[in-house]
């Protein structure tokens, strides 16, 4: 005999489906509009004629942004930043979270060190002291000025730490009985079990490094050292000045000034910046919810 749903439940399911569809549309439609604006003529965009389809289709905004060697130089800087920064983040997160996940009997100073890290989330030294430290340590205009100041993401470390604390004690005790050291138990037992959380914080770290632009503006004095987001920010804020100062585009000055606007180039910038995130997210998405929820559980 099949299960017959009651009328209140049917109403709930319909309302729930409609609500979720509205949420999906609220997420997708702005992205579609962004894409349409980036491929539209600047006059149509200024007149408010663009909704979800390009008006006066053109790729001039993308040509404007990418038709220069500095774009590819900044892209290389961002790739290098991600390639160096993400492994450093993961290494420090794991090496910090593992001892802090131990019980007070195994690590008596656990609470002291935990609060030491939590305080850094609430309070920081400020922009000027951080800048002085970076400058006095000789990190200005180097990739390390973009990586080392945020080498240990404390929030991600706390997520991994809470996940490790939720693991059964018997799991590690069995490894110790078999003669495994702390390093061996971490590599062979803990990390494989923590794969969902590690994948989650990897995504966090990747997005943070890829989307950061302000530190590049502060610590880099030369445009050829700008990461991609910093470079694109300078393009969007003042496109006319960018064209005048860029020898790659100076020959087409009037062409670009007449065909692009801050809004169309801004839309193209945001779409280009999202491409790597859109490529990597589907592979890590299956771990995202599990890793974040399990890492948020406190015992």
C-alpha positions in Angstrom: 0.0 0.0 0.0 1.5 3.3 -1.1 2.0 6.2 1.2 -0.6 8.9 0.7 0.6 12.4 1.4 -1.7 14.7 3.4 -2.9 18.0 1.9 -0.8 20.1 4.4 2.3 18.3 3.3 1.6 18.8 -0.3 1.1 22.5 0.3 4.4 22.6 2.2 6.3 20.8 -0.7 4.8 23.2 -3.3 5.7 26.3 -1.2 9.2 24.9 -0.4 9.8 24.2 -4.1 8.7 27.7 -5.1 10.8 29.3 -2.4 13.9 27.3 -3.5 13.3 28.2 -7.2 13.2 31.9 -6.2 16.5 31.5 -4.3 18.0 29.9 -7.4 16.8 32.7 -9.6 18.1 35.3 -7.2 21.5 33.7 -7.5 21.6 33.0 -11.3 19.9 36.1 -12.7 22.5 38.6 -11.5 25.2 36.5 -13.0 23.3 36.3 -16.4 22.9 40.1 -16.2 26.6 40.6 -15.5 27.5 38.4 -18.5 25.0 40.3 -20.7 26.4 43.7 -19.7 30.0 42.6 -20.4 29.0 41.8 -24.0 26.8 44.8 -24.6 27.4 48.2 -26.1 28.1 50.9 -23.5 25.3 53.2 -24.8 22.7 50.4 -24.3 24.1 49.7 -20.8 24.0 53.4 -19.9 20.4 53.6 -21.1 19.4 50.6 -19.0 18.3 48.5 -22.0 20.3 45.4 -21.0 18.6 42.8 -18.8 19.5 39.2 -19.5 20.6 39.3 -23.2 23.3 41.5 -24.7 22.3 44.6 -26.6 24.6 45.6 -29.4 26.8 42.5 -29.0 30.5 43.4 -28.7 33.6 41.9 -27.2 35.4 45.3 -26.9 35.4 45.2 -23.1 37.3 41.9 -23.1 39.7 43.2 -25.7 40.2 46.3 -23.6 41.1 44.3 -20.5 43.1 41.5 -22.2 44.8 43.3 -25.1 47.9 44.1 -23.1 50.9 42.2 -21.8 50.3 43.5 -18.3 47.1 41.5 -18.1 49.0 38.2 -18.6 51.8 39.3 -16.3 49.2 39.9 -13.5 47.6 36.6 -14.3 50.9 34.9 -13.8 51.4 36.6 -10.5 48.0 35.4 -9.2 48.7 31.9 -10.4 52.0 32.0 -8.6 50.3 33.4 -5.5 47.8 30.6 -5.4 50.4 27.9 -6.1 52.5 29.1 -3.2 49.9 30.4 -0.8 47.4 27.6 -0.7 50.0 24.8 0.2 51.4 27.1 2.9 48.0 27.7 4.3 47.1 24.0 4.4 50.5 23.1 6.0 50.1 25.6 8.8 46.4 24.8 9.3 47.1 21.1 9.7 50.2 21.5 11.9 48.3 23.9 14.2 44.9 22.2 14.3 46.3 18.7 15.1 47.9 19.5 18.5 45.1 21.8 19.4 42.6 19.0 18.8 44.1 16.9 21.5 42.5 16.6 24.9 43.7 18.6 27.9 45.3 15.5 29.3 47.5 15.1 26.2 48.1 18.9 25.8 47.7 20.9 28.9 48.2 24.3 27.3 45.5 23.7 24.7 43.1 26.3 25.9 45.9 29.0 26.2 47.0 28.5 22.6 43.4 28.2 21.4 42.6 31.6 22.9 45.9 33.0 21.5 44.6 32.3 18.0 41.0 33.3 18.6 42.1 36.7 19.8 43.7 37.4 16.4 40.3 37.1 14.8 38.8 39.8 17.0 41.8 42.1 17.1 44.6 42.8 14.6 47.6 45.1 14.5 46.1 47.4 11.9 47.1 48.4 8.4 50.1 50.7 9.2 51.9 48.3 11.6 51.4 45.5 9.2 52.8 47.6 6.3 55.8 48.6 8.4 56.5 44.9 9.2 56.3 43.9 5.6 58.5 46.9 4.5 61.2 46.4 7.2 61.5 42.7 6.5 62.2 43.4 2.8 59.1 41.8 1.5 57.8 44.7 -0.6 57.3 44.0 -4.3 57.7 40.3 -3.7 55.2 37.4 -3.9 55.9 36.8 -0.2 54.2 40.0 0.8 51.0 38.5 -0.6 51.4 35.1 1.1 53.1 35.4 4.5 50.9 38.0 6.2 47.9 35.6 5.9 49.8 32.4 6.1 47.6 30.9 8.8 43.9 31.5 8.3 42.6 31.1 11.8 39.0 30.5 11.0 39.9 27.6 8.7 42.2 26.3 11.3 39.4 26.3 13.9 37.1 24.4 11.4 39.8 21.7 10.9 40.5 21.6 14.6 36.9 21.0 15.5 36.6 18.2 12.9 39.7 16.5 14.3 38.3 16.7 17.8 35.1 14.9 16.7 37.1 11.9 15.5 36.7 8.8 17.7 39.6 8.4 20.2 39.7 4.7 19.5 40.9 5.5 16.0 44.1 7.1 17.1 44.6 4.7 20.0 44.6 1.8 17.6 47.3 3.6 15.6 49.4 4.2 18.7 49.0 0.5 19.7 50.4 -0.5 16.3 53.4 1.7 17.0 52.5 4.8 15.0 54.0 8.1 16.0 52.1 11.4 16.1 53.4 12.2 12.6 52.4 8.8 11.2 49.0 8.9 12.8 48.4 12.4 11.4 49.5 11.4 7.9 48.0 7.9 7.7 44.9 8.2 9.9 43.7 11.7 10.6 44.3 13.4 7.2 42.5 10.7 5.1 39.5 10.9 7.4 39.5 14.7 7.3 39.5 14.9 3.5 36.1 16.7 3.3 37.2 19.4 5.7 40.6 19.8 4.1 38.9 20.2 0.7 36.6 22.8 2.2 39.4 24.9 3.6 41.4 24.5 0.4 38.5 26.1 -1.5 38.4 28.9 1.1 42.1 29.5 0.8 42.0 29.4 -3.0 39.1 31.9 -3.2 40.8 34.2 -0.7 44.1 34.3 -2.5 42.5 34.7 -5.9 40.0 37.4 -5.0 42.4 39.6 -2.9 43.3 42.9 -4.4 43.9 45.3 -1.5 47.2 43.8 -0.3 48.6 44.0 -3.9 47.7 47.7 -4.0 49.5 48.3 -0.7 52.6 46.1 -1.0 53.3 46.3 -4.7 54.7 49.6 -6.1 55.1 48.4 -9.7 52.1 47.5 -11.9 54.0 44.5 -13.3 53.9 43.0 -9.8 50.2 43.4 -9.4 48.1 40.3 -8.9 45.2 39.9 -11.3 42.5 41.4 -9.1 44.6 44.5 -8.3 45.4 45.0 -11.9 41.7 44.7 -12.9 40.7 47.1 -10.2 43.0 49.8 -11.6 41.4 49.2 -15.0 37.9 49.6 -13.8 38.4 52.6 -11.5 40.1 54.7 -14.2 40.0 53.2 -17.7 40.9 56.4 -19.5 44.0 56.9 -17.4 44.9 53.2 -17.9 44.7 53.6 -21.7 46.8 56.7 -21.8 49.6 55.1 -19.7 49.6 51.8 -21.5 51.7 51.7 -24.6 50.0 48.5 -25.8 46.7 50.4 -26.2 47.9 54.0 -26.9 47.5 53.5 -30.7 43.8 52.7 -30.2 43.1 55.4 -27.6 40.0 57.0 -29.3 38.6 53.6 -30.2 38.6 52.3 -26.7 37.4 55.5 -25.0 34.4 55.6 -27.3 33.4 52.0 -26.9 33.9 51.0 -23.3 32.7 52.3 -20.0 33.5 51.6 -16.3 30.3 49.4 -16.1 31.0 47.2 -19.1 34.7 46.7 -18.2 33.7 46.1 -14.6 31.3 43.4 -15.7 33.9 41.8 -17.9 36.4 42.0 -15.1 34.2 40.2 -12.7 33.4 37.5 -15.2 37.0 36.8 -16.0 37.8 36.7 -12.3 35.1 34.2 -11.6 36.2 31.7 -14.3 38.8 29.9 -12.1 36.4 29.7 -9.2 33.7 28.2 -11.5 36.2 25.6 -12.7 37.4 24.4 -9.3 34.2 24.6 -7.3 32.4 21.6 -9.0 35.2 19.3 -8.0 35.2 20.4 -4.3 31.5 21.0 -4.0 30.7 17.5 -2.8 33.0 18.0 0.2 31.8 21.5 1.0 28.7 20.9 3.1 30.0 17.9 4.9 33.3 19.5 5.7 31.9 22.8 6.9 29.1 21.3 9.0 31.3 18.6 10.6 34.1 21.1 11.3 31.6 23.4 13.1 30.5 20.8 15.6 31.9 21.4 19.1 31.9 18.8 21.8 
